[in-house]
Amino acid sequence: MHTSGRTYFNTSIETMNKKIITNSLLCLLAFSEVHAAKAVNQDITASPSSKQKGYNLNGLYGYQNFKFNSTSDSNFNRFSGHLNLYMLGSNNIRLREDLNAGLSIYQVDSQVNSSLLLNPNFPSETHQVVRNNSVYGRLLKTIKPYLLLDVVGGLGHNSLSYSTLIAKNTEYQQQGRARSNSDNWFGGVNGIYSHSFRDWKFLGSIGVLYSQVNQDSFNYVFIPNNSTTRVPFLRNKSSFALENAELSYQLKDWVQPFVNAGLIQVLQFENNRSSISGEFLGALPEFNLDQNGYRAGGGLSFKYKQLTLRIEHQYSQRTDVYHSNLTMVSLNVNMA
């Protein structure tokens, strides 16, 4: 491979790895926030301090599309993609009077298309496919009927595949393919507050979330010259502050509209390789310290006997270069 192309490829791969990590973390953040909102709605209504027994079975499906575009002079870094989230689990498992537990498994399938140009190097186009399989648990402690402490944690494994085209339609054109694996874990704590007034209900939460991703080193193989580039081991450590609020109204016994909003602040972003710390045109603003964000959404919750169906849409943005739309449908069955 041409020297300039190889140098650029190393830069491109490092930036690409950061995208993969961000994609996985976005899923975890979205899942954690949604699951916390569900837990509050279900577990405050049926608090451990009450004498109600039984547990809840729940399932969730989510679809998210996202887009990032950063341009500076003749340089650019762009990516867009979508993901599908599937979750099955149980909540409200009573451990004692003031303590409930929950356990879920989930899968995230995502695809990302990206393009990158950093002069004087060659442009590249990359297609990425990621599958994440994880287990997620929580402990929900009732401090007061209106105040709860929520502790969450999870472990996951990611399978990744890459297809990259560098210097398209030039004499230096190279096509590369690779597969890799990574593992992630996360933990967090949230304080949750609930207040009801007539048919109105307010839910608020403040918390922190820590996540770590370890990606194995792997080889990128290029054709037609069969050259190989080694991508070294990557460790990413990130922590976030999360604030969320939701307001709902009991319109009928069976239907409850709601609106919600939240803020995300990046408290920490560290890599074992300093070259992917965000120097490439602010490639991933949602996890750079100077790129905090917000989300806003709403939906409807329907109740029929022991069944609760929740339909929700969320819009999120990180400054003016990144935005995403997330739609979720969840079903809860009270097994009391």
Buried (B, 14 or more C-beta within 10 A) or exposed (E): BBEEBBEBBBBBBBBBBBBBBBBBBBBBBBBBBBBBBBBBBBBBBBBBEEEEEEBBBBBBEBEBEBBBBBEEEEBBBBBBBBBBBEBEBBBBBBEEEBBBBBEBBBBBBBBBEBBBBBEEBBBBBBBBBBEBBBBBBBBBBBEEEBEBBBBBBBBBEBEBEBEBBBBBEEEEEBBBBBEBEBBBBBBBBBEBBBEBEEEEBBBBBBBBBBBBBBBEEBEBEBEEEEBEBEBBEBBBBBBBBBBBBBBBEBEEEEEBEBEBBBBBBBEEBEBEBEEBEBEBBBBBBBBBEEBBBEBEBBBBBBBEEEEBBBEBEBEBBBBEBBBBBBBBBBBBBBEE
